[in-house]
Amino acid sequence: MDGHSKNTAFSFPDGDVILVSSDGLEFQVHKLILSLASPFFRDMFKLPQVESPKPLQSVTMTEDAGTLEALLKIVYPTEAEDVSPEVAISACRAAEKLQFSKVSSMMHYRLQPILETLKNPLEAWAIAVQLNSRQLSKDARIRFIKANTRDCFNPRPKHLNVVPVERYAALINEKEVIIKEARSKLVETLIYGYQGSIGRPACLDPRCRTCGTFAEAYVFLTSNLNPFDPACTSMTILRECFGRALLENRSCQRWKAGAPPDESDREAMQSKLREALSLVT
C-alpha cells in the first residue's frame, strides 16, 4: 500500500482498481462501476497497462479523500447523506473533470435543502454561483434581495471571496432596482390599488390629503426598512398610518361619509400590499 491508509467505506475485497487520494487514502473499487459512470474512466481502463509487480492497478488522483468519498457515494448505490457546501463544491468540480455526468445534478439535489436553510442568503448565493447552478442561485438571490444587506455581512460570507466581483456588483445593482420598484409598488397600492373588504372604492384623486397623508406616513415609517421586511406590511405600521391620516379630518372617496376604517379594512389593505410585493420578484 506504499504507506497509504485505506478508506473503510470503499475498500471492497473484490475491487480491481485502487484510487489514491491527494492526501494518501486508498479506495479499492471496481473498474466496471467507474466505467459505467464515467467515460473518463472507461477510456482510461481501455488503455494498455504498464506491467507492475502490484496485483491491482493504482490511479493517483488530484482530489482529496473527502471529495472522492462524496463522488463514490453517488456512483455506488449507497444511502444518501448530507454533505457540507465545501465538499459539494469540490465534488461538483471533480465530477465535471472526471465526466461523472449524474454526480453534479445529484449533488445539487442534496445540497438544495442545505442552502435553503442556510441563515445567510448571500452565503447561499455565493455557493450556488460556484456550483454554477441557476436554480440554486435564483432561490438564494431572491432571499438576499428580501434580506437586510448589512446582516448578510455579519459575519462576512467566506464563499463570497471567490465569486467574481462583477457577479456580486450585478447582484447588488439588481437588488437596488427591485427594492426601488417594490417601494413604488407599495405606495401606488396604498393610494390607488386598495379596495376595502366592505366595498369601499379606491381613491382616484391624487390630491386627496387623507390618502396623501397615509402614504407620507407609510414612507416615513418604513424608510429604513427593506420593503420585503414583514414589518413593512404589519398591522402595527398600517394602524399607525391610518391614525395619522385620519388626523387630517378630511373626507375621502375611499371612506364614504368620512367613516373610519375598521380592522377588516386594514386586513384587506395588508393583503393587497403583500400581493403587490409578490409581483415584484
N, C-alpha and C positions, 0 to 999 in steps of 0.2 A: 504493500500500500504506500510505499515511499514516505512513511511517517504521517500520512493523512488519516483523519478520523472518518468514520462512516456516518452517514445520515441514517438514523434508525428507521425513520418513516419510509424511506425509499432505499432499502437495501435488500432487494429480492434475491434469494438464493439462486433462482434460475435466470437472473438478469444476465444479459450477454454484452453489456457495454457499461463503462463507468464514466460518469460525468464528474469532473473535478472542479469545484467552485474556485473563485479567485481567492477565497480565504481558506482553502485547503480542506474542504469537506467533500467526501466521495458519495455519489449517488449511483448505486448499482441498479440499472434499469433495463428496459427491453428495447432493442432496436426496432422491432415491429411496431410498437406503440408510438415511438417517436417518429417513425417513418410515416405512419398513417396521419399523424397530427401535423407534420411539418415537411414541406418539400425540401427545406434546407437540409434536414437530417436524412431524408430519403436519398437525396443526391450524394450526400457525404458517404453514406454506407455503401453506395454502389461503386465507389472508388476502390481501386486495388489497395489492399492494406500492406503496409510495410511489416516485414517479419519482425516479431518481437518475442522475447522469452516470456513475456507476461501472458497469462492464459486469456485475459479479456482485453478488448480494445479500450483504450483510455482516451478521453477527449477533455482537454483543458479548456475551461470556459472563462470568459471575462466577467461573468455575473457572479455575485456573492451567493452564499448558501441560502439566505432568506429569499432572494429573488428566484433562484432555481426551484426552491421548495414551493413557492407560490405558483409558479408555472406548472410544475408537475402535479400539484393538487387539482388543477383544472384538466390537464391532459389525461390523468388517470381518473377512473370513476370513484372518487373519494367524496366524503361528506363535505358540503360547503362550509367554509369557515370565514369569519370576518378577517380582514387584513387592514393594516394601517395605511394611511394615504401614501406614506413614503414607499412602502413595499409595492403598493399598487402602481405607482408611477414608474418605479424601476421595472416591474414585471411587464407593464404595457410596452415600455421601450424595448425590452428584451424580446417580447413576443413579436414585435414588428420586425426586428432584426433577424430573428430565427424563424420567421414565417409561420408562427402558430396563429393561424387566422382566427380561430374561435376564442383564443385566450383573451384578447383585448376586449371584445364585446362582453364576455363573461365577467371580466374584471370590472368593467364599467357597471354592470348589473349589480355586482356585490358591493361596489363602492357607493352606489347611489343612496341607500338609506343612511350611510355614514355621513355623507356630505349634507344630506337634508337635515340631519340633527346636529351638525356642527354649529356651535354657537355663533361663530364669526362668519357671516356670509362672504366677506371679502377673502378670507382664507379658503373657503369652499370654492369660490370662483377661480382663485389662483391655481388650485389643484386641478380643477376641471380644464383650465386652459392648458396646463402641462400634459394632461391626458388627451388633449385635442378632441374633447367630447362636446359637441354642440349642445346636446340636450342638458347635460350636467351644468355646463357654463351658463346656459339660458336660465335654468332654475335658480342658480346661485346669483346671477345678475339681478333678477327680479327681487330677490331677498335683500341684496345690497342696496338697491335703489330705495327700498322701503325702510332701510335701517339708518341710524344716525352714523354718519361717516366717522365722526370723532371716536365713537365707541368701538368702531372696527379697527382702530389703531391702538387700542389699549387691551393687550399688548399688540405690537405691530405683527401682522401675519408673516411668518417666516417664509412661506412659499411665494410671497409676492416678490421677493428678491430676484427670482429667476424669470419673472414674467417681463417680456419686452415693455419698455416704458411707453411705447406707442399704444400698446393694447390697454394699459392702465389709463393713459390720458384719454383715450376714446371712451372708456367706461365712465370716467368722471364727467366728461362732456355730455354723454348721453344722460347721466343722472341729473345734471343741472337742467337740461332741456325738459326732461319728463317731469321733474319737480315743479318747474315753472308752469308747464301745461296743466299739472294737477291743481296747483293753486288757482289758476284761471278757471278751471272747470268747477271748482268748489264755489267760488264767488258767483260765477254765472248761474249755477244751480240754485244758490241761495236767493238770487234776485228774480230769475226768470223761469227756472225749471221746476219749481216746487208746486205741488198741488196737495192740499191737505186731505186727510182721511175722511173729512165730512163734506168734501166737495167744494171747498173754497178755491176760487180760481187763482192762478199765479198772477202776480202783479206785473202789468205790462208797461208801467210808467217809470222810465229810468229816473225821473225827477222825484219819485216818491221818497220822502225823507225817512219814513218808517223803515222801508226796505234798505235805503241807503245807510241809515244808522246801524241797522242789523249787520250789513256787510262790512262796514267800517269796524264795528266791534269785533266781528269774527276775524278780520285780517289782523287787527291789533293783538287779539288774544292768542292767535296761532302763529304769529310772525317768527317765533324762534323754534317752531316745531316742523318736522318733516310732515308734509300733508298726508302721508300714509300712516303716520303715528295714530293709533286708535284714539288718542286724546283729542285729535282734531275733529272727530265725529262723535265725541262723547256727549252724553246728555248734560253733563256739567257745563261744557262750553256752550251748548245750544241754549240752555236755560239762562245763562248769563247774557248771551246776545239778545234773547227775547226781552229780558228785563231792561237792558239799555235802550233797545229800540222803542219799547212802549213808553219810556220816559218822555219821548217826543210828543206824546198825546196827539198824534195826527191820525187821520183816517187812512186806510189803505184798502185797495181793491181786494187784497188777499184776505183781509179780515173785515167782513161786511159789518157795517154799523159800529166799527171800532171794537168788536168783540175780541177779547184777548184769546190767544191760542191756548189750547189745553194740552194735556200730555200726549194725546193721540196725534195732535199736530206735530209735536216735537219728534215723536217716533217716526212719523211719516217723512219728515224732513231728514232725519238721521238716515233712514233707508235710502232716500234719494241721493244723499251725499255719498254714501258708500257705493251706490250703483254707479255714480259718476266716476269715482276713483277706479272702479273695476274696469272701466272702458279705456283708461289711460295706458296701462301696461299690457 
